[in-house]
Amino acid sequence: MGSLGRSLPETAGEECLPVDVPTSKSTAFSLPPPELSNCTKREIRDYFLNTYNLYESLFSCIKDDSTFYKQPDKLRLQLIFYLGHTSAVYVNKLQLCGALQEREEQNMDSQFETGVDEMVWDTTDGCRLGGEFKWPSVAEVYQYRADVKKTILSLINDEELELPLLHRDPWWALVLGIEHERIHFETSSVLIRQLPVDMVKTPLNWQYAPPSVNKDGAELENEFISMEETTVSLGKPDEFPSFGWDNEYGALDFKVPAFSARRYLTTNGEFLKFVKDGGYGKQEYWTEEGWKWRSSRQAQHPTFWICTAGCESGCEGELSDYSHCTAAAGAEDGTFRYRAMFDVIDMPWDWPAETNYHEARAFCKWLGNGCRMLTEAEFVAIRKDKNIPATGIDSDVIYRKDVNDRFNLNMAFASSTPVDYYPSNSAGFFDTMGNVWQWMEDHFNGLPGANFDYLYHDFSTPYYDGYHNTILGGSWISTGDSASSFARFWFRRHFFQHMGFRVVRSFKTPPAQLLSTPVYQPQKGFIDAKHPLLEFPEQTRIESFTSDFALERDDNVLKELRWDYESSSKAKKPETLNTEQVGTASFGLEEFITARKIRKGSAAAKSVVPGGYWTSLVSVLRHVVNTTECSQDRALVIGSGTGRLAFEAAAFFNTVLGIHPVARSIDIAELLQQGRDITDAAAVDNLSLDGLVLPKTPQPNVTFKQFLWVPLEMGKFDLVVLALLDKVSCPQYWIARLSQIVARDGIAVVVSSEWTVDKLQPTLQERGLKLLEARQVAHERADDAGVNWLMQTVSVWAHACC
């Protein structure tokens, strides 16, 4: 896939692939992923079409179009969003890498781009920018999907494929879109499973597994198997010839002490004993966080069990009063039935119990004797199988021809299977992959040596926070990369998916990744992710793999405050700071030239904008607005810090949106925007405000939002100021996104001390932006070591077509 607007020749000797493909056929068959070092365009095309077909096959279960506008989970959006979302991600990722031009009609590309991931159990707001979503019709969304499919098939047909397919290749963006759709194939199935059963029907070719393989009905004996001390390695090799998400790469070795793990996953029959013993009502079995969730939800049993008590469903909107726990579902008092994907059936007692982490943890506590769940290192240890090679393509189970003879993966069935349905591995463990995902005790975290992928830089990193736990192994509906031996995913501990657990016990400190990085919760302050494994005195905690959470620390937030509002010792300190007094907080051209020993009149001196830092920077912005046809309606400041730059832009733009990844800085900026005192705010705890000149006048045309990305739903802006590159872990993403959010006649301004014009130009030019001019501004700060000067390049860009 070539640069923007370029059509590359077809691959020599390869037949032309048709683009007029009919509507997707219902299928429950899943192809394995292509081997990226040795695949053809035909194989990629077939894998793409199989993915599209599977996704639409799932949604074919919905009986009436009105159901698409229902919200089966209060923590997720309406189903209509997920129908369109995966197609929008194909388009947006291919545009981000430069393989697709911007489309004339972008409404659905933007509206369906970004979903929600609530960060606390009682958050229900799914509208990031305020207001409500106005959804298109179901027919319009299906037409949108058909248009996107045709576009992608044309790309596959027209563009040259060079092997091996590498991470930076635009073809990687296409495979990323495919694997992203397969993730939502699974997560959307859980939402559909939460709908009232009379709203769905079983799609063509979807078949449940048998409820049991025990002819005599005897309960399985789930004994412990002892594992000797061993060493394991986590991480996917960079050269492995398949697609992988960023968190799969890197390497981490663990010495795993001896432990014992149960032969089978925990079954519904085993979990029933905990329920009947009143486990849901006994706080002593639950973690503090888990008990808060249980009390809020008033849970009495796993969410897909059905009783007659009218238990809360967790649905939202029109379904908020719905409960699947009614006598109408066929349950009798004191008994349970089971909600499968599309039906209510008799309880399959030998199938794995599906729980969230809190329920699994409470069950382990109830068992006693130090019982708990696996850690990631222990999971890798019990998965070792003498019958599966340790290296090569066949070491990944999804590429094995006998995958469905060994595991309930890749749509072998449309349900779980009895835990003894498939054969054990050489160590005697069943379901080491597939059936249901398995909760790990580990906090989700990256692996040392991994890189960030600019195409989806926020895929994993926001969740390295200690509030998401790792899940491994895949489920019956996991396909593609999600069914890979290398797959590492995560969920909040209160979330439901097709997830269960295996019971483990040990008497030595378990090998687990437990994060020590405290997370700042907006307007509330820092919260610490406690963990039951900290009961082990030798248990250690580690830093989050991403540096983004470290930006919330005192030293960084104080640095941002001082950058914005510190008064220079050489300047008269005003009572308030407003647009007429900018520049009083820093030195200017003469001091900078003297400090840097730059010869006056030289080219270097002439490139420095005269005046103090803020005067200099604002003068550049004013010059840009006055000398171009840039409208003065909407401005976006990316990297708004504690607000100063957004406040400055508000003097000559109708509305300004400031976005920033640091929640504490956003809290401060919002208080200042309202003209409020920040002295007692949680965001400034432990910070000295001495020497700061803070604004006291409300700024009604400025809004602040915390974002780790730039959603296209924000629309386009007349001015975009990108002042974040020197702080974030993946600056390439923000640079690549720039052309998509600047209006056709708008202006982009990049402010950075590290990203010079020479470094920016290749990416921005490839995406259709041209350089108008570049200047330098100097920022000064004094500390105990003396005066420190920082030179920043301010480069101005516009669309080349304008």
C-alpha positions in Angstrom: 0.0 0.0 0.0 1.6 3.1 -1.2 1.6 6.8 -0.3 -1.5 8.9 -0.4 -3.2 9.1 -3.8 -0.8 6.6 -5.4 -1.9 3.4 -7.1 0.7 0.8 -7.2 0.8 -1.9 -9.9 -0.8 -5.3 -9.3 1.5 -8.1 -8.2 3.0 -9.8 -11.2 1.3 -13.1 -12.1 -1.5 -12.7 -9.5 -5.1 -12.7 -10.8 -7.3 -9.6 -10.4 -9.5 -10.0 -7.3 -13.2 -9.0 -7.7 -14.5 -6.1 -5.7 -18.2 -6.6 -6.2 -18.5 -9.1 -3.4 -22.1 -9.8 -2.3 -23.5 -9.3 1.2 -21.6 -11.4 3.8 -22.8 -15.0 4.2 -23.7 -16.4 7.6 -20.8 -18.6 8.8 -19.5 -20.1 12.0 -16.3 -21.2 10.4 -13.1 -19.3 11.2 -9.9 -19.4 9.2 -6.5 -19.3 10.9 -4.5 -16.1 10.5 -2.1 -15.7 7.6 1.5 -16.5 8.1 3.0 -13.0 7.4 6.4 -14.2 6.2 4.8 -16.5 3.6 1.3 -15.5 2.5 -0.4 -14.2 -0.6 -2.9 -11.4 -1.2 -5.5 -14.1 -1.7 -4.9 -15.4 1.8 -5.2 -11.9 3.3 -8.3 -11.3 1.3 -9.9 -14.6 2.4 -9.0 -13.9 6.0 -10.5 -10.4 5.8 -13.7 -11.7 4.2 -14.0 -14.5 6.7 -13.6 -12.0 9.5 -16.3 -9.7 8.0 -18.6 -12.7 7.5 -18.2 -13.9 11.1 -18.9 -10.5 12.5 -22.1 -10.1 10.5 -23.1 -13.7 11.3 -23.1 -12.8 15.0 -25.3 -9.8 14.5 -27.7 -11.8 12.3 -29.0 -13.2 15.6 -30.9 -10.0 16.4 -34.6 -10.4 15.5 -35.6 -6.8 15.2 -33.8 -3.6 14.2 -35.0 -1.8 17.3 -32.7 -4.1 19.4 -29.6 -2.5 17.9 -30.5 0.7 19.8 -30.7 -1.2 23.1 -27.9 -1.0 25.7 -27.4 -4.5 27.2 -24.6 -3.3 29.5 -24.6 0.1 31.3 -20.9 0.3 30.9 -21.0 -0.1 27.1 -22.7 1.7 24.2 -25.7 0.6 22.2 -25.2 -2.3 19.9 -25.5 -0.2 16.7 -22.2 1.4 17.6 -20.4 -2.0 17.6 -22.0 -2.9 14.3 -20.3 0.1 12.7 -17.2 0.4 14.9 -15.0 -2.3 13.4 -15.5 -0.9 9.8 -14.6 2.6 11.0 -11.3 1.3 12.5 -10.3 -0.2 9.2 -10.7 3.2 7.6 -9.1 5.2 10.3 -6.0 3.0 10.7 -5.4 2.9 7.0 -5.7 6.6 6.8 -3.4 7.0 9.8 -0.7 5.1 8.0 -1.2 6.9 4.7 -2.7 4.0 2.7 -6.1 5.6 2.3 -7.0 9.2 1.4 -9.5 11.0 3.5 -13.1 10.2 2.4 -15.5 12.8 1.4 -18.2 11.5 3.7 -16.6 11.1 7.1 -19.6 11.1 9.5 -19.6 7.4 10.2 -15.8 7.2 10.1 -15.8 9.6 13.0 -18.9 8.6 14.9 -18.0 4.9 15.0 -14.3 5.3 15.6 -13.9 5.3 19.4 -15.9 3.3 22.0 -15.7 3.5 25.8 -13.7 1.9 28.5 -15.0 3.1 31.9 -12.4 3.2 34.5 -14.4 2.7 37.7 -17.3 0.3 38.4 -19.9 3.0 38.9 -19.2 5.1 35.7 -22.0 5.0 33.2 -21.3 8.1 31.0 -20.5 6.8 27.5 -20.5 10.3 25.8 -17.0 11.6 26.0 -17.6 15.1 24.6 -21.1 15.7 26.1 -24.5 15.4 24.6 -26.0 12.2 23.1 -25.2 10.2 20.1 -27.6 10.4 17.2 -27.4 7.0 15.5 -28.0 6.2 11.8 -30.4 3.5 10.8 -29.4 -0.1 10.7 -29.7 -0.2 6.9 -27.4 2.8 6.7 -24.8 1.1 8.9 -24.9 -2.1 6.8 -24.4 0.0 3.7 -21.5 1.7 5.4 -20.0 -1.7 6.1 -20.5 -2.8 2.5 -18.8 0.4 1.2 -15.8 -0.1 3.5 -15.6 -3.8 2.4 -15.5 -2.7 -1.2 -12.8 -0.1 -0.5 -10.6 -2.6 1.3 -11.0 -5.3 -1.4 -9.9 -2.7 -3.9 -6.8 -1.9 -1.9 -5.9 -5.6 -1.5 -6.4 -6.0 -5.3 -4.4 -2.9 -6.3 -1.5 -2.7 -3.9 1.8 -4.6 -4.0 2.5 -7.0 -1.2 6.1 -7.3 -0.1 7.1 -10.1 2.3 7.8 -10.4 5.1 5.0 -8.1 6.3 6.6 -5.9 9.0 5.3 -3.7 11.8 5.8 -0.5 9.9 4.3 -1.8 6.6 0.8 -0.3 5.8 -0.4 -3.9 5.2 0.2 -4.3 9.0 -2.6 -1.6 9.5 -5.0 -3.8 7.5 -4.2 -6.9 9.5 -4.5 -4.8 12.6 -8.1 -3.9 11.5 -8.9 -7.5 10.9 -7.7 -8.6 14.3 -9.5 -5.7 16.0 -12.7 -6.9 14.4 -12.1 -10.4 15.7 -11.7 -9.0 19.2 -15.1 -7.2 18.9 -16.6 -10.4 17.5 -16.0 -11.9 20.9 -16.8 -8.9 23.1 -20.0 -8.1 21.2 -21.1 -11.7 21.7 -21.1 -11.0 25.5 -23.3 -8.0 25.0 -25.7 -10.0 22.9 -25.7 -12.7 25.6 -26.9 -10.1 28.1 -30.0 -9.2 26.0 -33.4 -10.6 26.8 -33.5 -14.0 25.2 -36.7 -13.2 23.2 -34.7 -10.6 21.2 -32.3 -13.0 19.7 -32.3 -16.2 17.6 -29.6 -18.7 16.9 -27.6 -17.8 13.7 -27.1 -20.3 10.9 -24.4 -23.0 11.7 -23.9 -22.0 15.4 -24.0 -25.2 17.5 -23.7 -25.6 21.3 -21.5 -28.3 22.9 -22.9 -31.3 24.8 -23.6 -30.5 28.5 -21.5 -33.4 29.9 -19.4 -36.3 28.8 -20.0 -38.2 32.1 -22.7 -40.7 31.3 -23.3 -41.6 35.0 -23.6 -38.0 36.0 -20.9 -38.3 38.7 -19.2 -35.1 39.7 -15.7 -34.6 38.4 -12.9 -35.0 40.9 -10.8 -31.8 40.4 -7.6 -32.8 42.2 -4.4 -30.8 42.4 -1.4 -31.6 40.3 2.0 -30.7 41.7 4.4 -28.6 39.6 8.1 -28.5 40.3 10.1 -25.3 40.4 10.8 -24.1 36.8 11.8 -21.1 34.7 9.5 -19.6 32.0 9.9 -16.8 29.5 7.0 -14.4 28.6 6.8 -12.6 25.3 6.5 -13.0 21.6 9.7 -12.9 19.5 9.8 -9.9 17.2 10.5 -12.1 14.2 7.5 -14.5 14.8 5.6 -14.4 11.5 2.2 -13.4 12.7 0.4 -10.2 13.8 0.7 -9.3 17.4 -0.5 -6.4 19.6 2.1 -4.3 21.3 1.7 -5.9 24.7 2.6 -9.4 23.3 6.2 -8.3 22.5 9.2 -7.9 24.7 10.6 -10.5 27.1 10.4 -11.3 30.8 11.8 -14.3 32.5 10.4 -15.8 35.7 11.7 -18.3 38.2 8.5 -20.1 39.2 8.5 -21.8 42.7 6.8 -25.1 43.1 3.0 -24.9 43.2 -0.1 -27.1 42.7 -2.9 -26.4 40.3 -6.2 -28.1 39.7 -6.5 -30.5 36.8 -9.7 -28.8 35.5 -11.0 -25.3 35.3 -13.5 -24.5 38.1 -16.9 -25.9 37.0 -20.4 -24.6 37.6 -21.0 -27.6 39.8 -18.1 -26.7 42.1 -19.1 -23.0 42.2 -22.6 -24.0 43.2 -21.3 -25.1 46.6 -20.0 -21.6 47.2 -23.3 -20.1 46.2 -25.3 -22.5 48.4 -23.0 -21.8 51.4 -24.0 -18.1 51.2 -20.6 -17.0 49.8 -22.1 -14.0 48.1 -23.4 -12.7 51.4 -20.2 -13.1 53.5 -17.9 -10.1 53.3 -14.9 -12.0 54.8 -14.5 -13.8 51.5 -14.3 -10.7 49.4 -11.6 -8.1 48.8 -12.6 -4.5 49.6 -13.0 -3.6 46.0 -14.9 -6.9 45.3 -17.3 -6.3 48.2 -18.1 -2.8 46.9 -18.9 -4.3 43.5 -21.1 -7.1 45.0 -23.0 -4.7 47.2 -23.6 -2.3 44.3 -24.8 -5.0 41.9 -26.5 -7.0 44.7 -25.1 -10.1 43.0 -26.2 -13.5 44.4 -24.7 -15.8 41.8 -22.7 -15.6 38.4 -24.3 -13.3 35.9 -25.2 -16.0 33.4 -26.9 -18.2 36.0 -30.7 -17.9 36.1 -32.8 -18.1 39.3 -36.3 -16.7 40.2 -35.2 -13.8 42.4 -35.3 -11.0 39.8 -31.6 -10.3 40.0 -30.2 -7.1 38.5 -29.1 -7.6 34.9 -26.8 -4.6 34.5 -28.6 -3.4 31.4 -29.2 0.3 30.7 -31.8 2.6 29.1 -35.0 0.8 28.1 -33.6 -2.4 29.5 -32.6 -1.0 32.9 -35.5 -2.9 34.7 -34.9 -6.1 32.8 -33.9 -9.3 34.7 -33.4 -12.7 33.2 -33.9 -14.2 36.6 -37.6 -15.0 36.5 -39.8 -18.1 36.7 -40.6 -17.5 33.1 -37.1 -18.6 32.2 -37.9 -22.1 33.5 -36.0 -22.0 36.8 -37.6 -23.2 40.0 -37.0 -21.9 43.5 -33.6 -23.1 44.8 -32.4 -24.2 41.4 -30.5 -22.6 38.5 -30.7 -22.6 34.7 -28.1 -21.2 32.4 -28.1 -18.4 29.8 -26.2 -19.6 26.8 -25.6 -17.3 23.8 -29.1 -17.4 22.4 -31.1 -19.6 24.7 -31.8 -20.5 28.3 -30.9 -24.1 28.8 -30.5 -26.6 31.7 -27.5 -25.9 33.8 -24.4 -27.6 32.3 -22.7 -28.4 35.6 -19.5 -29.7 33.9 -18.9 -26.5 31.9 -16.6 -23.9 33.4 -18.0 -21.3 35.8 -18.0 -17.9 34.2 -17.2 -15.2 36.7 -15.5 -11.9 37.1 -12.3 -11.6 39.1 -14.0 -10.6 42.3 -16.3 -13.7 42.3 -13.3 -16.0 41.5 -11.3 -14.5 44.3 -14.1 -14.9 46.8 -14.5 -18.5 45.8 -10.7 -19.1 46.3 -10.9 -17.4 49.7 -13.9 -19.7 50.7 -11.9 -22.8 49.7 -9.1 -21.7 52.1 -5.6 -23.3 52.3 -4.0 -20.5 50.5 -6.0 -21.1 47.3 -5.9 -18.4 44.6 -5.8 -18.1 40.8 -2.9 -18.6 38.5 -0.2 -16.0 37.8 0.8 -15.4 34.2 4.2 -17.2 34.8 2.4 -20.2 36.3 -0.1 -20.3 33.4 2.8 -20.5 31.0 4.4 -23.3 33.1 1.3 -25.5 33.1 0.7 -24.9 29.4 4.0 -26.6 28.4 3.2 -29.7 26.4 5.7 -32.2 25.2 3.5 -32.8 22.2 3.7 -29.2 21.0 7.0 -27.8 19.8 8.5 -24.9 21.7 9.5 -22.9 18.6 8.3 -22.4 15.0 4.9 -21.6 13.6 3.4 -24.8 15.1 4.3 -23.6 18.6 1.4 -21.2 18.3 -1.8 -23.3 18.7 -3.9 -21.2 16.3 -1.7 -22.4 13.4 -1.9 -26.1 14.3 -4.1 -28.2 12.0 -5.2 -30.1 15.1 -6.2 -27.0 17.1 -9.9 -28.1 17.3 -8.9 -31.7 18.3 -7.1 -30.2 21.3 -8.9 -27.1 22.4 -12.3 -25.4 22.4 -11.0 -22.4 20.4 -11.7 -20.8 17.0 -15.5 -21.4 17.0 -15.3 -25.2 17.3 -18.6 -24.7 19.2 -20.9 -21.8 20.0 -20.5 -22.4 23.7 -18.2 -23.7 26.4 -17.6 -27.4 26.6 -17.4 -29.8 29.6 -14.0 -29.3 31.2 -13.0 -32.9 30.4 -14.2 -32.8 26.8 -10.8 -32.3 25.2 -7.7 -34.3 26.0 -5.3 -33.1 28.7 -1.7 -32.0 27.9 1.3 -34.0 28.8 1.3 -32.6 32.3 -2.3 -33.7 32.9 -4.0 -30.3 32.7 -7.2 -29.8 30.7 -8.2 -26.6 28.9 -4.8 -24.9 29.0 -6.1 -23.0 26.1 -9.6 -22.1 25.1 -13.1 -22.9 26.6 -13.0 -19.7 28.7 -10.4 -17.0 29.3 -8.6 -17.5 32.6 -8.2 -14.7 35.1 -4.7 -14.1 36.3 -3.6 -12.6 39.6 -1.3 -10.3 37.8 -2.0 -6.7 37.1 -1.9 -6.2 33.3 1.4 -4.7 32.3 3.8 -4.5 29.3 6.9 -6.6 28.9 10.5 -5.1 28.9 11.8 -4.3 25.4 8.4 -3.9 23.8 7.8 -0.9 21.5 4.7 1.3 21.1 2.7 1.0 17.8 1.8 4.4 16.6 -1.2 2.9 14.6 -2.8 2.0 17.9 -0.7 3.5 20.6 -3.5 3.5 23.2 -4.4 -0.2 22.6 -2.7 -1.4 25.8 -0.9 1.5 27.6 -4.0 3.1 29.3 -4.6 -0.2 31.1 -1.2 -0.7 32.7 -2.7 1.0 35.7 -3.2 -1.8 38.3 -6.9 -1.7 37.9 -7.0 -4.2 35.0 -6.0 -7.8 35.5 -4.4 -10.0 32.8 -6.5 -12.7 31.1 -5.0 -15.5 29.1 -5.9 -18.6 27.1 -8.8 -17.5 24.9 -12.3 -18.8 24.9 -14.5 -20.9 22.6 -15.2 -17.7 20.5 -11.6 -16.5 20.4 -10.3 -16.5 16.9 -7.2 -15.1 15.1 -4.6 -13.5 17.3 -7.0 -13.7 20.3 -6.6 -17.5 20.1 -2.9 -17.3 19.8 -0.6 -18.7 22.4 1.0 -15.3 22.7 -2.3 -13.4 23.3 -2.4 -11.2 26.4 -5.6 -9.3 27.2 -7.0 -7.6 30.2 -10.3 -6.5 31.8 -11.4 -4.6 34.8 -11.9 -7.0 37.7 -15.7 -6.4 37.8 -16.2 -7.1 34.1 -17.8 -10.1 32.5 -16.7 -11.9 29.4 -16.5 -15.6 28.6 -14.0 -15.9 31.5 -13.4 -18.4 34.3 -10.5 -19.5 36.4 -8.3 -22.4 37.7 -7.5 -22.8 41.4 -3.9 -22.8 42.5 -2.1 -23.0 45.8 1.5 -22.5 46.9 3.4 -21.6 50.0 6.1 -19.4 48.5 5.7 -16.0 47.0 4.0 -16.3 43.7 5.7 -14.9 40.6 3.3 -12.0 39.7 3.4 -8.5 38.1 1.9 -6.2 40.7 2.0 -2.5 39.9 3.1 0.1 42.4 2.2 3.1 40.2 -0.6 5.0 41.9 -3.4 6.2 39.6 -4.9 9.7 39.9 -8.7 9.7 39.8 -10.1 13.1 38.6 -11.2 15.4 41.4 -10.6 12.6 44.0 -6.9 12.2 44.2 -4.6 9.2 44.1 -5.9 5.7 44.6 -3.7 2.6 45.1 -4.5 -0.8 43.5 -4.3 -3.1 46.5 -3.9 -6.8 45.9 -4.4 -9.9 48.0 -1.0 -11.3 47.0 0.6 -8.6 49.0 -0.1 -10.8 52.0 3.1 -12.6 51.0 5.8 -10.6 52.9 8.3 -10.9 50.0 5.9 -9.9 47.3 7.4 -7.0 45.4 5.7 -4.3 43.2 6.9 -2.8 40.0 6.4 0.3 37.9 3.9 0.5 35.1 5.5 -0.2 31.7 4.3 3.1 30.4 5.7 6.4 31.6 2.3 8.1 31.1 1.1 7.5 34.6 4.3 8.9 36.0 3.2 12.3 34.5 0.7 12.5 37.4 3.5 12.7 40.0 4.2 15.8 42.0 7.4 16.8 40.2 5.9 16.8 36.8 2.6 18.5 37.7 4.6 21.2 39.5 6.8 21.6 36.5 3.7 22.1 34.3 2.3 24.7 36.7 5.6 26.6 36.8 6.0 26.4 33.0 2.6 28.1 32.7 2.4 30.5 35.5 5.8 31.1 37.3 6.8 34.7 37.7 10.3 35.7 36.7 12.4 37.4 39.4 13.1 40.2 36.8 9.5 40.8 36.1 7.0 42.7 38.2 4.4 40.3 39.5 0.9 41.3 38.5 -2.1 40.6 40.7 -3.7 38.5 38.0 -2.7 37.1 34.6 -4.7 38.0 31.6 -4.2 38.4 27.8 -2.9 42.0 28.2 -0.1 40.9 30.5 1.3 37.9 28.7 5.1 37.8 28.6 5.7 39.1 32.1 6.6 35.7 33.4 9.8 35.1 31.5 12.9 36.6 30.0 13.1 37.5 26.3 15.4 37.8 23.3 18.3 39.8 24.8 18.6 37.5 27.9 18.4 34.4 25.7 21.1 35.5 23.3 23.3 36.5 26.1 22.8 33.2 28.0 23.4 31.1 24.9 26.3 33.3 23.7 24.7 33.7 20.3 26.1 36.5 18.2 23.6 39.3 17.7 22.5 39.7 14.1 23.4 36.1 13.3 21.0 33.7 11.6 20.5 31.9 14.9 19.6 35.1 16.7 17.3 36.2 13.9 15.3 33.0 14.1 14.4 33.6 17.8 11.1 35.5 18.2 11.7 38.6 20.3 10.0 38.9 23.7 9.4 36.6 26.7 8.3 33.0 26.1 4.6 33.5 26.3 4.8 36.8 24.4 6.9 35.1 21.7 4.6 32.1 21.4 1.4 34.1 21.3 2.9 36.5 18.7 3.6 33.5 16.5 0.0 32.3 16.8 -1.3 35.8 16.1 1.0 36.2 13.1 -0.3 32.8 11.7 -3.9 33.8 12.1 -3.4 37.3 10.6 -1.4 36.2 7.6 -3.4 33.2 6.5 -7.0 32.5 5.7 -7.4 30.5 8.9 -10.8 31.0 10.4 -10.9 32.0 14.1 -13.7 29.8 15.1 -12.4 26.5 16.7 -8.9 25.9 18.2 -7.5 22.7 19.7 -4.5 22.7 22.0 -3.0 19.2 22.3 -0.8 19.3 25.4 -2.7 22.0 27.2 -1.0 21.4 30.5 -2.5 23.4 33.3 -4.3 25.7 30.9 -2.1 28.6 29.9 -1.8 28.0 26.2 -5.5 27.3 25.8 -6.3 30.6 27.7 -4.0 32.5 25.4 -5.6 31.1 22.3 -9.1 31.9 23.7 -8.3 35.6 23.2 -8.6 35.3 19.4 -10.7 32.1 18.8 -14.4 31.6 19.5 -14.0 28.3 21.2 -10.9 26.4 22.4 -10.6 22.8 23.5 -7.5 21.8 25.5 -6.7 18.1 25.8 -3.9 16.6 27.9 -3.1 13.1 29.2 -2.4 14.2 32.8 -5.6 14.2 34.9 -4.2 16.4 37.7 -3.3 19.1 35.2 -6.8 18.9 33.6 -8.3 19.3 37.1 -6.2 22.4 37.7 -7.0 23.8 34.3 -10.8 23.3 34.8 -10.7 25.1 38.1 -8.8 28.0 36.7 -11.1 28.1 33.7 -14.0 28.6 36.1 -12.1 31.3 38.0 -11.9 29.2 41.1 -9.2 29.0 43.7 -7.1 25.8 43.4 -5.4 26.0 46.9 -7.4 23.2 48.4 -7.9 21.0 45.3 -6.8 17.4 45.4 -4.8 18.0 42.3 -2.3 20.3 44.1 -1.8 18.2 47.2 1.9 18.3 48.2 2.6 21.1 45.7 3.9 24.6 46.5 2.0 27.4 44.7 4.5 30.0 45.8 5.7 32.3 43.0 2.8 31.4 40.7 0.7 34.1 39.0 -2.7 32.3 38.4 -5.6 33.6 36.3 -8.7 34.5 38.3 -11.1 35.5 35.5 -13.4 32.7 34.1 -12.8 31.7 30.5 -16.3 30.5 29.3 -15.1 29.7 25.7 -12.4 27.2 26.9 -13.1 23.5 27.6 -10.6 20.9 28.9 -10.7 17.1 28.5 -8.3 14.3 29.5 -7.4 12.3 26.4 -4.7 9.8 25.5 -5.6 10.1 21.8 -7.5 12.4 19.5 -11.0 11.1 18.7 -12.2 12.1 15.2 -15.6 12.8 16.6 -14.2 16.1 17.8 -14.4 17.2 14.3 -11.9 19.5 12.5 -10.2 22.6 13.9 -9.1 25.9 12.3 -6.0 25.9 14.5 -4.4 22.9 16.1 -1.4 23.5 18.4 0.5 20.3 19.1 2.6 20.9 22.3 2.8 17.4 23.7 5.5 15.6 21.7 8.3 16.0 24.3 6.3 14.2 27.0 4.4 11.2 25.6 5.6 7.7 25.1 4.5 7.5 21.4 4.9 10.9 19.7 4.6 9.3 16.2 0.9 8.8 16.7 0.1 12.4 17.4 2.2 13.5 14.4 0.4 11.1 12.1 -3.0 12.2 13.4 -2.4 15.9 12.8 -3.5 16.1 9.2 -6.8 14.4 10.0 -8.0 17.0 12.5 -6.9 20.2 10.8 -9.5 21.9 8.7 -8.8 22.2 5.0 -8.0 25.9 5.3 -6.7 25.5 8.8 -3.3 25.7 10.4 -1.3 23.3 12.5 1.4 24.6 14.8 3.9 22.2 16.4 5.8 23.3 19.5 8.7 21.1 20.5 12.3 21.2 21.7 13.0 17.7 20.3 11.0 17.4 17.1 12.6 19.7 14.6 11.3 20.5 11.2 13.7 17.9 9.7 12.2 15.2 11.9 8.6 16.2 11.3 8.7 16.8 7.6 8.8 13.3 6.2 5.7 12.2 8.1 3.7 15.4 7.7 4.5 15.8 4.0 3.5 12.2 3.3 0.1 13.0 4.9 -0.4 16.2 2.8 0.9 19.0 5.0 3.4 21.6 3.9 5.7 23.8 6.0 4.8 27.5 6.0 7.5 28.7 8.4 9.5 27.8 11.5 10.6 30.0 14.3 12.3 29.5 17.7 11.2 30.7 21.1 13.1 30.5 24.3 11.8 29.5 27.7 13.7 30.3 30.9 13.5 28.8 34.4 15.7 29.5 37.4 16.6 26.9 39.9 19.4 26.4 42.5 21.9 25.7 39.7 21.1 28.9 38.0 19.2 30.0 34.9 18.2 27.2 32.5 17.2 28.0 28.9 15.2 25.8 26.6 14.9 26.5 22.9 11.7 25.3 21.2 11.0 25.1 17.5 7.6 26.5 16.5 6.7 25.1 13.1 3.6 26.1 11.1 1.9 23.7 8.7 -1.0 23.8 6.3 -2.6 21.4 3.9 -0.6 21.3 0.7 -3.7 21.4 -1.5 -4.8 24.8 -0.1 
